[in-house]
Amino acid sequence: MEYYLITGTNRGIGLELTKQLLQKGVTVIACCRNPEQASELNALLLKGNKERLIIFKLEITNEKDIQALSSFLEDRGIKLNVLVLNAGIAEPAEQIGTITQQQLLDVLNTNTVGPLLVIQALVDHFDSRKAPAKIICISSDLGSISRASDLVFGLSYGVSKAALNMGVKKLSGELLKRGITINAMHPGWVKTDMGGSGAPLTTTQSVTAMLEVIDGLQSKTGLFLNYRGQEVAW
Ligand SMILES: NC(=O)c1ccc[n+]([C@@H]2O[C@H](COP(=O)([O-])OP(=O)(O)OC[C@H]3O[C@@H](n4cnc5c(N)ncnc54)[C@H](OP(=O)(O)O)[C@@H]3O)[C@@H](O)[C@H]2O)c1
């Protein structure tokens, strides 16, 4: 049985990842912070996916939730093939004079600290017997320092994704010794609550392309890729 664990699956890119993976016959542990309110996700259980969809509560900034997830995998003896750290937030309308400590901490906690702690907590729950297990950190080209604009707009988001990218690079050697690859992935500019209605890509297009790239990664690790599999400048 092939197991994917995905964070932030109640809407947007995470929900579409869950839908497409279920269609492919994969078993999905779909994490979200409010399972009882995740109506579209719960509806997937009624569409013949009961055996292959596990919905798990994970507020990614909550260490107890992260520990509970690790214990759940341990108790069930589940070994993951792929972990996709997708949950994220953005604070786009930042200007000098309006940025608060709490805003910066919230974005960093959700986009950087949470994913890194999830990786640490789950590191012993991967299956790398037949092929390397894979960790995908959903990043953004807005986290590329070499391509960044000089505008304050999106400051905390850019900082958080650049820091996440650094985490990917820094962890890649140690994880590879354990048979796990880790890569950062930019999903493109996608029509979601975060991306807005003016984005050129649908969730279907972005996720279809990303799953192809993930499938073909083999032992590639420590890279920053876009949804087409091309390298993005750090
Ligand atoms: N859309 C784009 O154009 C674009 C471009 C580049 C990168 N990305 C990245 O792609 C990923 C998904 O974005 P999206 O466009 O699908 O955004 P979205 O539609 O706003 O969905 C964000 C998801 O993250 C979850 N989430 C937020 N904070 C969380 C927390 N503290 N704990 C657990 N879950 C949390 C949300 O859950 P709730 O419903 O509970 O809030 C939701 O499921 C993000 O990492 C984002 O930075 C998106």
The ligand as a MOL file (V3000), in Angstrom:
LIG
                    3D

  0  0  0     0  0            999 V3000
M  V30 BEGIN CTAB
M  V30 COUNTS 48 52 0 0 0
M  V30 BEGIN ATOM
M  V30 1 N -1.9290 29.5750 -4.5860 0
M  V30 2 C -0.7640 29.9940 -5.0480 0
M  V30 3 O -0.6830 30.7130 -6.0590 0
M  V30 4 C 0.5170 29.5810 -4.3760 0
M  V30 5 C 1.7230 29.9840 -4.9460 0
M  V30 6 C 2.9140 29.5980 -4.3510 0
M  V30 7 C 2.8920 28.8030 -3.2260 0
M  V30 8 N 1.6950 28.4210 -2.6710 0 CHG=1
M  V30 9 C 1.7460 27.5860 -1.4840 0
M  V30 10 O 0.9030 26.4620 -1.6660 0
M  V30 11 C 0.4250 26.0000 -0.3890 0
M  V30 12 C -1.0940 25.8460 -0.4520 0
M  V30 13 O -1.6370 27.1150 -0.7660 0
M  V30 14 P -3.1310 27.3210 -1.3020 0
M  V30 15 O -3.0120 28.2590 -2.4280 0
M  V30 16 O -3.8110 26.0300 -1.4710 0 CHG=-1
M  V30 17 O -3.7140 28.1430 -0.0550 0
M  V30 18 P -5.1670 28.1510 0.5980 0
M  V30 19 O -6.2110 27.8620 -0.3970 0
M  V30 20 O -5.2020 29.4430 1.3660 0
M  V30 21 O -5.1040 26.9020 1.6170 0
M  V30 22 C -4.2050 26.9360 2.6870 0
M  V30 23 C -4.3460 25.6340 3.4350 0
M  V30 24 O -3.4080 25.6610 4.5320 0
M  V30 25 C -4.1300 25.3720 5.7340 0
M  V30 26 N -3.5190 26.0030 6.8970 0
M  V30 27 C -3.2270 27.3060 7.0800 0
M  V30 28 N -2.7030 27.4830 8.2920 0
M  V30 29 C -2.6600 26.2700 8.8960 0
M  V30 30 C -2.2440 25.8000 10.1580 0
M  V30 31 N -1.7340 26.6390 11.0800 0
M  V30 32 N -2.3390 24.4820 10.4410 0
M  V30 33 C -2.8410 23.6270 9.5250 0
M  V30 34 N -3.2870 24.0040 8.3170 0
M  V30 35 C -3.1910 25.3270 8.0060 0
M  V30 36 C -5.5220 25.9390 5.4870 0
M  V30 37 O -6.4240 25.4200 6.4320 0
M  V30 38 P -7.6870 26.3040 6.9860 0
M  V30 39 O -8.7680 26.1790 5.9450 0
M  V30 40 O -8.0100 25.6660 8.2790 0
M  V30 41 O -7.2130 27.7230 7.1080 0
M  V30 42 C -5.7310 25.4520 4.0650 0
M  V30 43 O -6.0620 24.0950 4.0370 0
M  V30 44 C 0.8940 27.0270 0.6370 0
M  V30 45 O 2.0410 26.5670 1.2860 0
M  V30 46 C 1.2270 28.2400 -0.2160 0
M  V30 47 O 2.1900 29.0760 0.3890 0
M  V30 48 C 0.5190 28.7910 -3.2230 0
M  V30 END ATOM
M  V30 BEGIN BOND
M  V30 1 1 1 2
M  V30 2 2 2 3
M  V30 3 1 2 4
M  V30 4 1 4 5
M  V30 5 2 4 48
M  V30 6 2 5 6
M  V30 7 1 6 7
M  V30 8 2 7 8
M  V30 9 1 8 9
M  V30 10 1 8 48
M  V30 11 1 9 10
M  V30 12 1 9 46
M  V30 13 1 10 11
M  V30 14 1 11 12
M  V30 15 1 11 44
M  V30 16 1 12 13
M  V30 17 1 13 14
M  V30 18 2 14 15
M  V30 19 1 14 16
M  V30 20 1 14 17
M  V30 21 1 17 18
M  V30 22 2 18 19
M  V30 23 1 18 20
M  V30 24 1 18 21
M  V30 25 1 21 22
M  V30 26 1 22 23
M  V30 27 1 23 24
M  V30 28 1 23 42
M  V30 29 1 24 25
M  V30 30 1 25 26
M  V30 31 1 25 36
M  V30 32 1 26 27
M  V30 33 1 26 35
M  V30 34 2 27 28
M  V30 35 1 28 29
M  V30 36 1 29 30
M  V30 37 2 29 35
M  V30 38 1 30 31
M  V30 39 2 30 32
M  V30 40 1 32 33
M  V30 41 2 33 34
M  V30 42 1 34 35
M  V30 43 1 36 37
M  V30 44 1 36 42
M  V30 45 1 37 38
M  V30 46 2 38 39
M  V30 47 1 38 40
M  V30 48 1 38 41
M  V30 49 1 42 43
M  V30 50 1 44 45
M  V30 51 1 44 46
M  V30 52 1 46 47
M  V30 END BOND
M  V30 END CTAB
M  END
